[in-house]
């Protein structure tokens, strides 16, 4: 059993104290023996050594779970949810049930700024971050095509909200160094790094791509900067996660660019590569050492008809012992994947449907793997 240094020090101090007490007891006996001979001193009772019991260390878990949900915004009739701390409390039993959970916040965090020229604009107040935290979400990425919908003013507000957020925000920053920095966690003794990056080419990347001197979102193209960040994290962390905003709108199969990005990140050391954007549930599976999901679908969203409403929670089981030991080469530390099918309701919140729909939706998720080149089992 390995002892914590503080407890070892306490044991040594206790032994010294007992020795001093024993010496004091001996002095008391000597004084008693100097009384007249007619008085007989009772033999001293030897001090019984005592020790402070050490606490039994909690064993580290053999596995941990990491869960992912798709795109979340608080637009239109979803706006009240952002002001209710428990507005998404129903998600605690799905997305929030894992040891670590992550989703994409498809929104600027601002009530000001000026809308940029595009068709749809999403924003939410700072209180939305509390709503997500109360839903059991542990980290969000804002590297997406709506994170800077309200221009430089909205970005300033977003970065201010990031600094006081109850949960970490990745993929956006005052410069590239901040935008490409991961959130870090330790779960079950496993050191985890989580990144966010955007691969959707629109006005956001055209005008608010984070650089060495300007703020914005982390861009995954060209891949070199994200690749270097992942490679660096591989040397410091036991589990590396990359959440991408990728894919083409309303398409259920990855583009060649998406597949190339996944392969590059796997080679750089990513253990998990997941993402969203296409408004469709895409296929998922293993690619070498990494588990890849090309499309988690909408999640908290304003469209409640199929196929836009098809969604779910991806929960991955990680071999924590292998991750802690650094046994990543050639094999995946992701040992199992579970898809919990859900449907976005008329209130914009996803929920687990009845058994017939669950079976149908799970089948569609499994079938979507056919066009991905991914494996249904770890290598």
Helices and strands as residue ranges (DSSP letters): H 5-33, E 63-72, G 76-83, G 89-93, G 95-97, E 100-105, E 108-109, E 123-124, H 127-134, E 139-141, H 151-163, E 168-170, E 172-173, H 176-179, E 183-187, E 190-198, H 203-207, E 216-217, H 224-234, E 239-245, H 256-268, E 272-276, E 284-287, E 290-293, E 298-300, E 310-319, H 320-324, E 334-344, E 350-351, H 355-367, G 368-371
